[in-house]
């Protein structure tokens, strides 16, 4: 396990922990077991279907259709990791069970092209019986496999799903009254940084980061009203949601 620091747009570093190698391995093993179980199920289904619909040697339409069906069933095998990491915010089923996930090197959610690069480069990890993937994770400074290096992503530990949220948007009560309209001068990426700092503060009880970030934001937005750092950042998130949803 190694703690890494990720700089944000406010020049404040967030601390994340990379998972031990055995956690990544067991997450991968769980995913492999799921894929093998799926493949066995598909083969059983096809073995039931094919004998009852045998075509002759000259029955080309049947053979083409059968091949198309077989290829269709194989698609989930090849797109498993890409699909689940996209819909589960950086986690496959194995990663979710082991409480690890994929994030961008900037601490935010990876973009679509980053997920694609990770997926397309996955076969290179298995060169020389998986030695390439093993060495890249063990020897790289941020415990990245080749796909992570190419895509600009990291695999980190997350004990609870809310540690690093995939979005800053949420619903507010109708009675909510915003306090800082200046917050709309910040970007979505800035708000992701704020959310990351809040989660980081909650997880590691590191109030210094929250204090530094709140001070920086007050200066940028010219806000003179003082609030406790964590409360101030939480209000900014709520206000941003209020004005974003209204617009």
N, C-alpha and C positions, 0 to 999 in steps of 0.2 A: 504494500500500500504506500502511495506517495502523494503528498499534498502539493498541488500545483496552484499557481496564482495566475489569474486571467485579468488583464487590464480592461477597463470599460471606457466608454466615451467620456466619462467624467474624471478620467485619470485616477480611478480608484480600483484597486485590485480585489477580486473576489477569490476566496479560497475554495478549492474543490479537491476531493480525494479520488484518486484513481483506484479501481478495484484490484485486489490481489489477482494474480494470474489464474489461480484455481477457480475463482468466481467466474471469470470470463470463460474458462474451459467448461465448467459445469453448465453455464447458460447455453453455450454452444451445443453441449451434449444433449440437453433437454430438447433443443430445437431439432437436432438430428433425430432423436427418438420420435418426435412428432412427425417428422417428414417420412421416416421409415414406416411408421404406423399408417400414415396416409397412403404411401405407395403400396403396401400390402393390401389395404382395403380396396384400392383401385384395381389392383391385379385380380383380386377375388371377384370383383364386380364384372370385370371384362371377361374373366374365364367363364362366368355364368352366361354372359351375353353372347360371346363369340360362337360357342358350339351350337347354339340354337339358331344361329343365323349365318351358317357357313355359305359362302358364295363359291361359285365355280371358278376355275382358273381364268375364264374369260369374263367373269362378272366384275369388270373394272370399276363401275360406279360404287358397288358395295365395298371393294377394297379401298377406294379413295375415301369413302365415308368413314370406314373403320379406322383408317390411318388418322383422319382428321379428329375423330373422337379420342383416339389414344393420345395425340398431341395436345388436345384440349385438356385432358386430365393431367398432363405433365406440367402445364403452365404454373400451377401453384407451387410445384417443387422448386422451380427456378426463380419465382418472384416472391417467395415466402418472406425473406428478410426485408426486401424493399417494401412490400405491402404493409407488414406489421409495423415497421419503424415509421412509416408515414402516418398510419392511422392511430398508432399508440404512442405518438410523440417520442420517437427514438428508442422504443423498446419492442423487442420480439417477445414471444411468450417466455422463452428462457431467461431473457434479461429481466423481465418483470418479476419472475419468481426469485431471481437472485438479487433484486433491488439494484440494478445498474441500468444505465441508459446512455444514449448518444446525445451529445450537445455539440454546438459549434465552438471553435476555438475562442470566439468572443463571448462565450458564456450563454448565448441565446440558442433558440431552436434552429437546427440546420435548415438550409434552404433545400428546395427540391433537387437542384443540381448536385448538392453535396450528398444527399441520400443516393442519387443515381451513381455518382462516382464510387461511393463505398460499395455499392452492389456490383458494379461492373468490374471492380478490381478484386473482388473477393476470391476468385479462382487463383490469383497469384499467391495467396497465403498458403495454398496447399502444395506448392512446388516443393520437391525433395521431401515428400511425405509430411508436409506441414511444417518443415523446419524454417522456412522463410517467414511464415506468420509468427511462429514462436520467437524467433530471434528478434524480429522487428518490435514485438511487444516488450520483450525483456530488455532490449538494449536501447530503445528510444527513450528520450528524456521524459516524455509525457505518456509512456506506455502505449504508443500508437502502433497499430498494424499499418501495413502499406496503404490500405484503402483510407485509413484515417489521415495519414500524412498527405495523400493526394487530395482528399476532400476538405481538409481543414477541419476535422472533427476530433472529438475526444470521447472516451467512454469513462464515465464517472460513477461513483457510488451515490445512491439516493435511498436513504432508509425509509422515507415515506414519499409517496407520489407527489405531495405538495411541495417537496423541497425545492424543486425547480419546475415551475409551472410552464405550460406551453403557451399561455396567453395571459395578457394583463386585463382582458375584458371580462366583466361579470355584471350581473344585474344589481341595481340599487333599488331601495324602497322609493315609492313615489314621493314620500315626504322628505327625501334627502335634499339638503340645501348646501350647495358648493361654497367654498370659501376662497379659492384661489383661481380665478379665471386665467391668470398668467400661465397656468400649467399647459395651456394649449400651444405655447411656444416650444414645448418639448416634443420630441418625435416618439414614435412607437418603440424605437430601439432604446431611447432614453428611459421610457417607462419600463421596458424589460430589465434594464439595469437596476432601476429602483426596486422592482419586484425581486430580482436576484439578490440584492443587498438585504432586503427584508427577510427573505428565506435563509440567507446565509447568517444573518444576525440571530434568527430564531434557532438555527441549528447549532451554531458554535458560540452563541451568547457573546458575540464580538460587537459591542456597542460602538467601538471606536470607528468602524467603517460607516455605520449609520450616521454618526455625528459628523464625520468628514463629508459624507455625501450631502446631508441636509444643509450643511454650511455652504457647500459649493452651489447647490441649487438656489439657496436664498440670494446668493450673490448674482448668479446668472439671471434670475427672474426679478431681482430687486424687491424681494419680500422682506419687510422689516419685522413682521409679527413673529414672535418666537413661540415655538412649541417644542415639546420633547421630540428628539430626532425620529424615533420610531413612529410616534403618532403623526408627526408632520409628513413623513413619507407615505403613511397609510392614507392620510387625507388627500395627498396629491394623486394617488392611484384612484381613489373614489371620485375626485373632481374630474380627472381625465376621462373616466368612464361616463360620468354625467354629461359632460360637454360633447364627447364623441357620439354617444347615443342620441343626444338631442339633434346633432347635426346629421 
